């Protein structure tokens, strides 16, 4: 997973309704109508949020007759979690060691400004 993909996942997860949808479909497989009833928002709104989550590969759809039932893609969320932890660990250790990487340069400039 690269930085761009990590940013896209953050963007997909930045809306509270999408987090609630992920919570719901993590408990059991649900169709759009069921999600609509649980969240009490319009069906088009749920469909648009699900489209964003599908593009980010955070939910999986399983067509059952006329309905698509959605479940959370836990493997993708685990991958995201590990990448965030790795990213934060690498940037924190870079800041401590004072290496001049792009994020390290920004961090060192902030420290330099505070000392003046």
MARROLO-74400 format. One record per residue: z, y, x of N, C-alpha, C in turn. Coordinates in steps of 0.02 Angstrom, whole numbers, plus 50000, padded with zeros to 5 digits. Example, Ala and Ser with C-alpha at 12.3 -4.5 7.8 and 13.67 -1.06 7.14 Angstrom:
// residues 2
503904971650660503904977550615503904983550660/503544988850642503574994750684503945000250645/
This chain:
// residues 116
500004994150043500005000050000500005006250045/499545010850033499515016850073499855022750038/499875028350071500215034350046499905036649979/499245036549974498915038749913499115034449853/499135027849865499325023249812500055024349792/500475025549841501175026849828501255033149786/500865038249801500885044549763500655043349691/500125039249682499885037849615500405034149573/500765029549605501295026049569501855030749549/502035035249594502545040249577502325044449517/501685046249518501415050249462501445046349397/501265039949399501275035849339501985034949312/502475034949357503175033949337503545040449325/503205046149329503545052549324503665054849252/503425051149204503495053049133504025048549101/504555051449072505085047349043504855042248991/504355043948951504115039148900503825032948935/503485033848990503205028049026503765023649054/504295026649076504865022649100505175018749043/505205021848984505475018248926505025012548906/504365013648910503895008248895503995002448943/504055004049007504164998749057504814994949043/505314998549022505944995349005505854990548945/505494992848894505384988648835504974982348851/504424983148887503994977448900504274973048956/504804975248987505144970949035505594965849001/505814967548941506254963148903505854957648867/505254959448841504834954648806504134957548799/503664953248783502974955248772502924959148706/502604965048708502544969148649501844971948641/501624972748579500984975948564501094983448556/500544987248552500584994448545500984996448483/500864993048428501224994748366501974993848372/502184988648406502904987548415503204992948460/502844994648513503084999948558503135006548520/502635007848477502635013848436503255014148392/503415008648361504015008448317504655009448357/504705006248415505315007048456505405014248479/504865017348503504915024048532504835029748481/504595028048422504485032948369504035038748392/503485036748425502965041548443502305038848417/501785042848418501155040748388500815035148427/500415031348391500045025748422499565028248477/499185033848465498755036248519499145038248582/499735041148573500145042948631500355036748670/500575031548635500765025248668500165022348705/499595022348672498985019548703498795023348767/498865029948766498705033848826499205032448882/499835031848866500335030248917500205023248946/500045018548902499885011748926499275011648971/498775015848956498175016248998498355018549068/498805023449074499025025749140499395020049176/499835016649141500215011149171499765005249190/499245004049150498764998749168498375000549231/498135006849235497765009049294498185008449357/498835009549351499295008949408499505001649419/499254997149376499414990049379500164988649370/500484992849329501194992049316501334987849254/500824987049211500884982649153500274978149151/500364972349119499824967549110499714966649035/499094966349015498924965148945498674958148934/498914954948881498704948148863498454948348791/497794947548782497504947948715497684941748676/497994942748618498184937448572497894939048504/497314936048489496974937748426496694944748431/496884948948381496654955848380497114960448421/497674958048439498184962248472498214960748547/498394965948585498534965148656499284965948665/499594960948695500314961048708500414962848782/500854967648793500974970248861501624967648889/501614966248954502214964448991502224968549056/502814969349082502904973049145502654968749203/502314971749250502104968349311502664969149363/503134964749361503724965249403503554964849477/503054960949495502844960449565502614967249592/502254970949550502024977649571502604982449578/503084982149533503674986449538504084984749600/504134978349616504494976249676504144978849739/503484978349739503084980849795503194988449803/503194991949747503304999249747504005000749775/504494997049752505184998149774505254997149850/504944991749875504974990449947504614995849987/504054998249961503675003449996504055009949998/504385011749943504785017849942505355017349992/505695011649993506245010650040505995011150112/505435008050126505135008250193504945015350212/504615018850166504395025750178504995030250193/505525029650153506115033750164506465032050230/506505025550245506825023450307506445026050367/505785025550366505375027850422505425035350431/505425039150376505465046350382506155048750403/506675045350381507355047150402507445045650476/507205039850500507285038250571506855042850613/506275045050588505855049750625506215056450631/506525058750578506885065150580507465064850629/507815059250630508395058550675508165058550747/507615054950762507385054350831507015060650853/506795064850806506445070950824505715070050841/505425064250825504715063050838504305068050799/503725069850827503295074950796502745071850753/502935068850699502455066550649502395072050598/501895071850554501825077350505502465078750466/502795073550441503415074750404503985076850451/503975074250512504475076150561504415083350582/503795085850587503675092850605503955097350551/503835095550488504095099550432504855099550434/505155093650444505885093150446506165097250503/505855096850563506105100650620506035108150610/505515110450576505435117550561505985119950515/506165115850466506705117750420507365118550459/507495113950505508115114250545508095120450588/507525121950620507465127650664507575134150625/507315134750565507415140750524508155141650507/508505136350493509215136850474509635139150533/509445137250595509835139050654509795146450671/509235149750652509135156850671509595161450637/
